[in-house]
Amino acid sequence: MPNIEDRVENLLKTKITDLGYELYDVQYVKEGKDYFLRIFIDKKEGIDLNDCEKVSDEINGLLDEANYIKEQYFLEVSSPGVERVLRKDKHLEENIGKEVEIKLFKQIEGKKEYAGILKKYNNDIIQIESGEDLEIERKNISLIKIKYNW
């Protein structure tokens, strides 16, 4: 059986696309005692508060009707931001050639963080160029996101 995130994504994808947005990602997380369902939307021109409100209003009823989540939760609709998290293969594919930041669960060669240009990926590894090509096993990665140079 698919997890809650996959079920919600399948439920909402067409509706969000019909509204003129891309469903970038869905995250269902527990923080402290509270649960959050985070829906990340995107479009070429960028996302503003009105976009988030519009999508939230349109999907609320669908989520209530589907009743996938039994716990009380907070619904958040937002942009993935400039330092967007790359959780799916499609996110990695769209960002090959861009600078990324990788955080690890445990140190490798004395470091828990790496940054470099995303070169390639497969089911097992992420390869970045950071002076030299570096391959990191995906199972060791806690977070990979776009690195934005402020």
C-alpha angles and dihedrals in degrees: 000000000000117000123251093264092054093045092050091046091052091047096050106032098088094043093050092046090050088054089057100259138108118238098228100179147334123218127184110190141163116224114182106318095333131089122215130196106200120194115191116201131183143183134175095259092050132249128279134183092269090057091052092048092048093051093043091053092048098048101039094083093046091053092047092049094047090048093196093150116063097183123077108262142175117242115218123182116189148139118275086235131219092291092051121178115245105216102148135054090245089057091052092046092052091051104046107135094029128109115261137183119220126198120195134210090229137010122280115193089350096305135100096186133054133176130193147114114307105240105170145326142198135177092289109032146032115210121204133173112231103158086312133023111279125190118203123188110242092224088065095052117099094176139005120184142158111276110225116195104221 
